[in-house]
Amino acid sequence: MPATTDASVRPDAVVGELRSAVLTGGLSPDTAVTEAYVAQTYGVARPTARIAIDKLVADGLLGRRPHHAARVRTLDRDDITDLFVSRAAIEAAAVELLASATTIPADASEAHRRLLDQPEDAPYTAHDLAFHRALVHGTTSTRLPRLHDLLMGEIELGIAQVEAHRLRSGDEVAREHQAILDAIATGDVERAGHLTRAHIRASSDRLVAHYDSLHAPPTAQKVT
């Protein structure tokens, strides 16, 4: 969103643009995000900037220590492991409910179709997120969607990092989505849950391996 001088811009519009900047790398990890920066960049009043920052802090995309500016979150090794384990538990439970009723939510089918239709190298995060969210929200459970929504900001951040580092391709993700849908359609509850956990674990494992490669201790130099 280009900067304007309209202080009446809705906070949710600024939240959307700021969220996009975080997820696409426009704002690098650990970058400070101040009210002054948001107000100037998006042409809004500082109270609007404050609302947008607070929303992204609540969603887990920004972190903030007392008396410090908010910063773009960086998921460390423990964050990645804990987040994806929690995510897998919720999504597998949802998919098993869907399989027990052989019900595929229409929104999940549509997100999968959009992923299949896009060019091979096109960004896939939005379609991936839409697919998984649709599965959880398509269940009869009232609590699983609420739990999933609590993690959604961090899930977005994790998936965006997987894509940004090219750890998985859209084609690979789409094939795994199709296998999950097939298991739901045939009512194979055990397989649907297993495939969902494996699908999420694959992203987690690669993200952890990438993190470890960046933080490995330097190789000791041999003295001769």
ZIVENZI-V17366 format. One record per backbone hydrogen bond with DSSP energy under -0.5 kcal/mol. NH is the residue of the N-H (numbers start at 1). CO is the residue of the C=O. E is the energy in kcal/mol with one decimal. If there is no record, write none. Layout:
nh->NH co->CO e->E
nh->NH co->CO e->E
This chain:
nh->7 co->5 e->-1.0
nh->9 co->6 e->-1.4
nh->13 co->10 e->-0.9
nh->14 co->10 e->-1.4
nh->15 co->11 e->-2.7
nh->16 co->12 e->-2.1
nh->17 co->13 e->-1.9
nh->18 co->14 e->-2.8
nh->19 co->15 e->-2.8
nh->20 co->16 e->-2.1
nh->21 co->17 e->-2.1
nh->22 co->18 e->-1.9
nh->23 co->19 e->-2.6
nh->24 co->20 e->-2.3
nh->25 co->22 e->-0.6
nh->26 co->21 e->-1.0
nh->27 co->21 e->-2.3
nh->28 co->26 e->-0.5
nh->30 co->72 e->-2.2
nh->31 co->28 e->-2.0
nh->33 co->70 e->-3.4
nh->34 co->32 e->-0.6
nh->38 co->34 e->-2.4
nh->39 co->35 e->-2.8
nh->40 co->36 e->-2.3
nh->41 co->37 e->-3.0
nh->42 co->38 e->-2.4
nh->43 co->39 e->-0.9
nh->44 co->39 e->-1.3
nh->45 co->7 e->-0.5
nh->49 co->45 e->-2.1
nh->50 co->46 e->-2.7
nh->51 co->47 e->-2.0
nh->52 co->48 e->-2.1
nh->53 co->49 e->-2.4
nh->54 co->50 e->-2.7
nh->55 co->51 e->-2.1
nh->56 co->52 e->-1.9
nh->57 co->53 e->-2.1
nh->58 co->54 e->-2.4
nh->59 co->55 e->-1.8
nh->60 co->56 e->-0.5
nh->60 co->57 e->-0.9
nh->61 co->56 e->-1.9
nh->62 co->56 e->-1.7
nh->63 co->71 e->-3.0
nh->68 co->65 e->-1.9
nh->70 co->33 e->-0.6
nh->71 co->63 e->-2.8
nh->72 co->31 e->-2.0
nh->73 co->61 e->-2.6
nh->76 co->74 e->-0.6
nh->80 co->76 e->-2.6
nh->81 co->77 e->-2.3
nh->82 co->78 e->-2.6
nh->83 co->79 e->-2.8
nh->84 co->80 e->-2.4
nh->85 co->81 e->-2.0
nh->86 co->82 e->-2.2
nh->87 co->83 e->-2.7
nh->88 co->84 e->-2.4
nh->89 co->85 e->-1.9
nh->90 co->86 e->-1.9
nh->91 co->87 e->-2.8
nh->92 co->88 e->-2.6
nh->93 co->89 e->-1.5
nh->94 co->90 e->-2.0
nh->95 co->91 e->-2.7
nh->96 co->92 e->-2.4
nh->97 co->93 e->-1.7
nh->98 co->94 e->-2.1
nh->99 co->95 e->-2.7
nh->100 co->96 e->-2.1
nh->101 co->97 e->-0.9
nh->101 co->98 e->-0.7
nh->102 co->99 e->-1.0
nh->103 co->98 e->-2.5
nh->104 co->102 e->-0.5
nh->105 co->103 e->-0.6
nh->109 co->105 e->-1.9
nh->110 co->106 e->-2.3
nh->111 co->107 e->-2.2
nh->112 co->108 e->-2.2
nh->113 co->109 e->-2.3
nh->114 co->110 e->-2.3
nh->115 co->111 e->-1.8
nh->116 co->112 e->-2.2
nh->117 co->113 e->-2.1
nh->118 co->114 e->-1.0
nh->122 co->119 e->-1.5
nh->128 co->124 e->-2.5
nh->129 co->125 e->-2.9
nh->130 co->126 e->-2.2
nh->131 co->127 e->-2.2
nh->132 co->128 e->-2.2
nh->133 co->129 e->-2.6
nh->134 co->130 e->-2.2
nh->135 co->131 e->-1.8
nh->136 co->132 e->-2.0
nh->137 co->133 e->-2.8
nh->138 co->134 e->-1.1
nh->139 co->136 e->-1.2
nh->146 co->142 e->-0.5
nh->147 co->143 e->-2.5
nh->148 co->144 e->-2.6
nh->149 co->145 e->-2.5
nh->150 co->146 e->-1.4
nh->151 co->147 e->-0.9
nh->151 co->148 e->-0.8
nh->152 co->148 e->-0.8
nh->152 co->149 e->-0.6
nh->155 co->151 e->-2.7
nh->156 co->152 e->-2.7
nh->157 co->153 e->-1.9
nh->158 co->154 e->-2.6
nh->159 co->155 e->-2.8
nh->160 co->156 e->-2.5
nh->161 co->157 e->-1.8
nh->162 co->158 e->-1.9
nh->163 co->159 e->-2.3
nh->164 co->160 e->-2.9
nh->165 co->161 e->-1.9
nh->166 co->163 e->-1.8
nh->167 co->162 e->-2.7
nh->168 co->162 e->-0.6
nh->173 co->169 e->-2.1
nh->174 co->170 e->-2.5
nh->175 co->171 e->-2.2
nh->176 co->172 e->-1.8
nh->177 co->173 e->-2.3
nh->178 co->174 e->-2.5
nh->179 co->175 e->-1.9
nh->180 co->176 e->-1.9
nh->181 co->177 e->-2.5
nh->182 co->178 e->-2.6
nh->183 co->179 e->-2.0
nh->184 co->180 e->-2.2
nh->185 co->181 e->-2.7
nh->186 co->182 e->-1.7
nh->187 co->184 e->-1.3
nh->188 co->183 e->-2.2
nh->189 co->187 e->-1.5
nh->192 co->188 e->-2.5
nh->193 co->189 e->-2.2
nh->194 co->190 e->-2.4
nh->195 co->191 e->-3.0
nh->196 co->192 e->-1.8
nh->197 co->193 e->-2.3
nh->198 co->194 e->-2.5
nh->199 co->195 e->-2.4
nh->200 co->196 e->-2.1
nh->201 co->197 e->-2.7
nh->202 co->198 e->-2.0
nh->203 co->199 e->-1.1
nh->204 co->200 e->-2.1
nh->205 co->201 e->-3.2
nh->206 co->202 e->-1.8
nh->207 co->203 e->-2.2
nh->208 co->204 e->-2.7
nh->209 co->205 e->-2.3
nh->210 co->206 e->-2.1
nh->211 co->207 e->-2.4
nh->212 co->208 e->-2.8
nh->213 co->209 e->-2.0
nh->214 co->210 e->-1.5
nh->215 co->211 e->-1.4
nh->216 co->212 e->-0.6
